[in-house]
Amino acid sequence: MENVLIVYAAPEPKSLNGALLAAALKTLTDQGTCVEVSDLYGMKFKAVLDASDFPNRWDTTVFDPAAEQIHAIATDSIAPDIATEIEKVRRADLLIVQFPIWWTSMPAILKGWFDRVFAQGFVVNVGTGEVYGRGLLRGKKALVVVTAGSPAELYAPGGPHGDLHELLRPLTHNLLQFCGLEVLPTHVVYNAAGIAPDDADREVEMYQDRLLAIEA
Ligand SMILES: Cc1cc2nc3c(=O)[nH]c(=O)nc-3n(C[C@H](O)[C@H](O)[C@H](O)COP(=O)(O)OP(=O)(O)OC[C@H]3O[C@@H](n4cnc5c(N)ncnc54)[C@H](O)[C@@H]3O)c2cc1C
């Protein structure tokens, strides 16, 4: 893996997520990998897609977000903060998306990153059928890394919450695979809300081992 982009959506650097991020940075850079991080809270990333993302409007009479994305990508006129993220995604062989599970999904700031950065015309062309195997990000890999407050038993198939991997399918399949990315098995740290410090340290080591296995 030459270039990795970690899109990181956790609000507190001194958290378990912060420890996982620091470990990933060290592990990957020690391997000679070039790592970029988009720390969405640290960057105060604008999370809401709106008309101000499109300074060179296709149609100023009515705001059609999808049409404006296609036009902005074709004319290279999307808002600068989005253009910066798009260049990071272009450079990456592996996209790591890391976040704490909030209400069975991703924090809103990360959803906003996908809404704004995964612009039509850049990640897919729905009109020409360039989705899934023909998605525009084909050739790249993705790894979703999450911490879940609840223990694994609650997320077992048939358990009260349901299988976490199925619950994350709107991200892994309908978003990442839809855009052509090859999605690696999700890395989950369960019981993050009640985990003992020693177990947390072990989880950090297991994540480092997982990254080394991917590198290998
Ligand atoms: C709005 C909201 C909605 C939520 N919804 C869900 C949900 O639907 N399902 C669910 O399962 N959970 C849910 N949660 C819980 C959430 O997933 C966990 O709080 C989160 O995953 C914990 O990650 P953290 O990085 O904040 O951990 P932290 O709270 O920072 O740490 C957890 C534990 O890890 C250890 N630790 C912390 N920092 C370090 C460090 N630097 N090095 C080593 N060990 C450390 C400590 O033992 C600590 O107690 C929700 C939480 C919120 C706020």
Ligand as a Chemical Component Dictionary entry (heavy atoms), coordinates in Angstrom:
data_LIG
# 
_chem_comp.id                   LIG 
_chem_comp.type                 NON-POLYMER 
_chem_comp.pdbx_formal_charge   0 
_chem_comp.three_letter_code    LIG 
# 
loop_
_chem_comp_atom.comp_id 
_chem_comp_atom.atom_id 
_chem_comp_atom.alt_atom_id 
_chem_comp_atom.type_symbol 
_chem_comp_atom.charge 
_chem_comp_atom.model_Cartn_x 
_chem_comp_atom.model_Cartn_y 
_chem_comp_atom.model_Cartn_z 
_chem_comp_atom.pdbx_ordinal 
LIG C1  C1  C 0 -24.576 9.978 20.280 1  
LIG C2  C2  C 0 -24.091 8.590 20.630 2  
LIG C3  C3  C 0 -24.740 7.503 20.109 3  
LIG C4  C4  C 0 -24.265 6.195 20.368 4  
LIG N1  N1  N 0 -24.888 5.135 19.786 5  
LIG C5  C5  C 0 -24.379 3.903 19.943 6  
LIG C6  C6  C 0 -24.974 2.790 19.253 7  
LIG O1  O1  O 0 -25.931 2.915 18.508 8  
LIG N2  N2  N 0 -24.420 1.554 19.448 9  
LIG C7  C7  C 0 -23.332 1.375 20.271 10 
LIG O2  O2  O 0 -22.850 0.225 20.363 11 
LIG N3  N3  N 0 -22.747 2.408 20.921 12 
LIG C8  C8  C 0 -23.246 3.659 20.772 13 
LIG N4  N4  N 0 -22.651 4.726 21.404 14 
LIG C9  C9  C 0 -21.414 4.478 22.201 15 
LIG C10 C10 C 0 -20.147 4.788 21.395 16 
LIG O3  O3  O 0 -20.051 3.904 20.294 17 
LIG C11 C11 C 0 -18.919 4.669 22.287 18 
LIG O4  O4  O 0 -19.024 5.649 23.289 19 
LIG C12 C12 C 0 -17.639 4.862 21.496 20 
LIG O5  O5  O 0 -17.484 3.839 20.524 21 
LIG C13 C13 C 0 -16.421 4.815 22.415 22 
LIG O6  O6  O 0 -15.295 5.248 21.688 23 
LIG P1  P1  P 0 -14.363 6.436 22.225 24 
LIG O7  O7  O 0 -13.219 6.595 21.325 25 
LIG O8  O8  O 0 -15.223 7.645 22.492 26 
LIG O9  O9  O 0 -13.905 5.752 23.579 27 
LIG P2  P2  P 0 -13.578 6.417 24.999 28 
LIG O10 O10 O 0 -14.870 6.716 25.703 29 
LIG O11 O11 O 0 -12.581 7.486 24.866 30 
LIG O12 O12 O 0 -12.825 5.227 25.722 31 
LIG C14 C14 C 0 -13.446 4.003 26.047 32 
LIG C15 C15 C 0 -12.489 3.239 26.947 33 
LIG O13 O13 O 0 -11.307 2.936 26.208 34 
LIG C16 C16 C 0 -10.173 3.099 27.032 35 
LIG N5  N5  N 0 -9.349  4.198 26.488 36 
LIG C17 C17 C 0 -9.702  5.482 26.304 37 
LIG N6  N6  N 0 -8.690  6.205 25.807 38 
LIG C18 C18 C 0 -7.671  5.356 25.664 39 
LIG C19 C19 C 0 -6.338  5.505 25.206 40 
LIG N7  N7  N 0 -5.855  6.701 24.808 41 
LIG N8  N8  N 0 -5.552  4.397 25.142 42 
LIG C20 C20 C 0 -6.016  3.199 25.526 43 
LIG N9  N9  N 0 -7.268  3.010 26.012 44 
LIG C21 C21 C 0 -8.080  4.069 26.078 45 
LIG C22 C22 C 0 -10.659 3.396 28.417 46 
LIG O14 O14 O 0 -10.757 2.174 29.149 47 
LIG C23 C23 C 0 -12.008 3.988 28.179 48 
LIG O15 O15 O 0 -12.894 3.816 29.250 49 
LIG C24 C24 C 0 -23.125 6.017 21.201 50 
LIG C25 C25 C 0 -22.488 7.147 21.753 51 
LIG C26 C26 C 0 -22.955 8.412 21.461 52 
LIG C27 C27 C 0 -22.225 9.602 22.045 53 
# 
loop_
_chem_comp_bond.comp_id 
_chem_comp_bond.atom_id_1 
_chem_comp_bond.atom_id_2 
_chem_comp_bond.value_order 
_chem_comp_bond.pdbx_ordinal 
LIG C1  C2  SING 1  
LIG C2  C3  SING 2  
LIG C2  C26 DOUB 3  
LIG C3  C4  DOUB 4  
LIG C4  N1  SING 5  
LIG C4  C24 SING 6  
LIG N1  C5  DOUB 7  
LIG C5  C6  SING 8  
LIG C5  C8  SING 9  
LIG C6  O1  DOUB 10 
LIG C6  N2  SING 11 
LIG N2  C7  SING 12 
LIG C7  O2  DOUB 13 
LIG C7  N3  SING 14 
LIG N3  C8  DOUB 15 
LIG C8  N4  SING 16 
LIG N4  C9  SING 17 
LIG N4  C24 SING 18 
LIG C9  C10 SING 19 
LIG C10 O3  SING 20 
LIG C10 C11 SING 21 
LIG C11 O4  SING 22 
LIG C11 C12 SING 23 
LIG C12 O5  SING 24 
LIG C12 C13 SING 25 
LIG C13 O6  SING 26 
LIG O6  P1  SING 27 
LIG P1  O7  DOUB 28 
LIG P1  O8  SING 29 
LIG P1  O9  SING 30 
LIG O9  P2  SING 31 
LIG P2  O10 DOUB 32 
LIG P2  O11 SING 33 
LIG P2  O12 SING 34 
LIG O12 C14 SING 35 
LIG C14 C15 SING 36 
LIG C15 O13 SING 37 
LIG C15 C23 SING 38 
LIG O13 C16 SING 39 
LIG C16 N5  SING 40 
LIG C16 C22 SING 41 
LIG N5  C17 SING 42 
LIG N5  C21 SING 43 
LIG C17 N6  DOUB 44 
LIG N6  C18 SING 45 
LIG C18 C19 SING 46 
LIG C18 C21 DOUB 47 
LIG C19 N7  SING 48 
LIG C19 N8  DOUB 49 
LIG N8  C20 SING 50 
LIG C20 N9  DOUB 51 
LIG N9  C21 SING 52 
LIG C22 O14 SING 53 
LIG C22 C23 SING 54 
LIG C23 O15 SING 55 
LIG C24 C25 DOUB 56 
LIG C25 C26 SING 57 
LIG C26 C27 SING 58 
# 
